[in-house]
Amino acid sequence: MSTIAEVVVAPSNEQRGCASSLSISTPLYTHELESGFIAVNGSPADCVYLALHEIYRYTDFDCVITGINSGANLGQDVLFSGTFGAALTAQLFGLPAIATSLVGGGVKGAG
């Protein structure tokens, strides 16, 4: 029997259009929320990097799921998507990754 672990490390504020950017000269800080999730003052790619190399460095992950963001990431838009950039970051470190997006009526920022 396998165990499914849920780990959430996410930006503390919206990060639209940041692609695969990593914070090089800005210090990153983490904050554990009441839910147990970790908020980071950086990009989605920063979150993946910190999760894999610092916060959960002794954890073996099977895959990384990024997002969910408001709005479609279609066509060339994926080149600028922080959600997609975070999935690419996971893949750079050898983990399968899925980037998720949501578009439709009533979604903040969509339309």
C-alpha positions as CSV (number, residue, x, y, z in Angstrom):
1,M,0.0,0.0,0.0
2,S,1.4,3.4,-0.9
3,T,0.9,6.6,0.9
4,I,-0.1,9.8,-0.8
5,A,1.5,12.9,0.8
6,E,0.2,16.4,0.1
7,V,2.8,19.1,0.3
8,V,2.0,22.7,-0.7
9,V,4.7,25.3,-1.2
10,A,3.3,28.3,-3.0
11,P,4.0,32.0,-3.7
12,S,2.7,34.3,-1.0
13,N,1.3,36.7,-3.7
14,E,0.3,36.5,-7.3
15,Q,3.1,35.8,-9.8
16,R,1.5,36.2,-13.3
17,G,4.0,36.1,-16.2
18,C,7.1,35.2,-14.3
19,A,7.9,32.2,-16.4
20,S,10.8,30.1,-14.8
21,S,12.3,33.0,-13.0
22,L,14.4,32.3,-9.9
23,S,15.3,34.9,-7.3
24,I,19.0,35.4,-7.4
25,S,19.7,38.6,-5.5
26,T,16.5,38.8,-3.3
27,P,16.4,36.8,-0.1
28,L,13.6,34.3,0.0
29,Y,11.5,33.7,3.1
30,T,9.1,31.0,4.0
31,H,6.1,31.2,6.3
32,E,4.1,28.2,7.5
33,L,0.3,28.8,7.3
34,E,-2.3,27.4,9.7
35,S,-3.1,24.8,7.1
36,G,0.5,23.5,7.2
37,F,1.1,24.9,3.7
38,I,4.3,26.9,3.1
39,A,4.1,30.4,1.6
40,V,7.2,31.8,-0.1
41,N,7.9,35.4,-1.1
42,G,9.1,34.3,-4.5
43,S,8.1,32.9,-7.9
44,P,6.5,29.5,-8.5
45,A,9.9,28.2,-9.7
46,D,11.4,29.4,-6.5
47,C,8.8,27.4,-4.6
48,V,9.6,24.2,-6.5
49,Y,13.4,24.8,-6.0
50,L,13.0,25.5,-2.3
51,A,10.7,22.5,-1.7
52,L,13.0,20.1,-3.5
53,H,16.4,21.4,-2.2
54,E,15.7,22.8,1.2
55,I,12.3,22.5,2.8
56,Y,11.6,18.8,1.9
57,R,15.1,17.8,0.7
58,Y,14.9,14.4,2.4
59,T,11.6,13.6,0.8
60,D,11.4,11.5,-2.4
61,F,8.6,12.9,-4.6
62,D,7.0,11.0,-7.4
63,C,5.8,14.1,-9.2
64,V,5.1,17.8,-8.9
65,I,1.7,19.4,-9.7
66,T,1.8,23.1,-10.2
67,G,-1.0,25.7,-10.3
68,I,-3.9,26.1,-10.4
69,N,-3.9,29.5,-11.9
70,S,-6.8,31.6,-13.3
71,G,-6.8,31.8,-17.0
72,A,-5.8,29.5,-19.8
73,N,-2.1,28.8,-20.5
74,L,-2.4,28.0,-24.2
75,G,0.0,28.2,-27.1
76,Q,2.8,30.6,-26.7
77,D,1.3,31.8,-23.3
78,V,3.0,28.9,-21.6
79,L,6.4,30.5,-22.2
80,F,5.4,33.3,-19.8
81,S,3.4,31.2,-17.3
82,G,4.7,30.9,-13.8
83,T,2.6,27.7,-13.4
84,F,4.3,26.2,-16.4
85,G,7.7,27.5,-15.4
86,A,7.4,25.8,-12.0
87,A,6.6,22.5,-13.8
88,L,9.6,23.0,-16.0
89,T,11.8,23.6,-12.9
90,A,10.6,20.3,-11.4
91,Q,11.4,18.5,-14.7
92,L,14.9,20.0,-14.7
93,F,15.5,18.2,-11.5
94,G,14.2,14.9,-12.9
95,L,10.7,14.8,-11.6
96,P,7.6,14.4,-13.7
97,A,5.4,17.5,-13.5
98,I,1.9,18.6,-14.4
99,A,0.9,22.3,-14.8
100,T,-2.8,23.0,-14.2
101,S,-4.8,26.0,-15.3
102,L,-8.5,27.0,-15.1
103,V,-10.4,29.2,-17.5
104,G,-14.2,29.9,-17.4
105,G,-16.9,32.2,-16.2
106,G,-16.6,33.5,-12.7
107,V,-12.9,32.9,-12.4
108,K,-10.8,35.8,-11.0
109,G,-8.7,37.3,-13.8
110,A,-10.2,35.1,-16.5
111,G,-12.2,36.3,-19.5
